[in-house]
Amino acid sequence: MTENVKTYVTEKTKELIAATSCSAEAKEAANAWLEAVGTEKEAEVTKNYIAELEEDIMPIDGLIAFAGSDMGAKVFGDAAKGILAHAEEIKAAGAKYCDCPACAACEAILAKKDEILA
């Protein structure tokens, strides 16, 4: 991974950690990656980090299904209808994933996957 890519991924990783929508597992993997950068564990931890990001990023269709469900209504409360409408709107505009801060950071990092794993 080039220094430019490493700097970019580090910045996006810090954004991911700061996102209130970031899962505990993604936060743990992100912190582990930051600690491993520049060490002999970097390659192994990077693979685990990428795998966690791929698992955690919410496909837009999954968000639409969840926001429109009874469970989505329980989790999001009064905001569920607005989240559903927003998700449908961004899907129509071409979005593949949720655009919350955590998913946006995951998407940005995963867009560099080939460079990260090189």
Secondary structure, DSSP 8 states (H G I E B T S, - for coil): --HHHHHHHHHHHHHHHH-TT--HHHHHHHHHHHHHTTSTTHHHHHHHHHHHHHHHS-BHHHHHHHHTSHHHHHHHGGGHHHHHHHHHHHHHTT--B--SHHHHHHHHHHTTHHHHH-
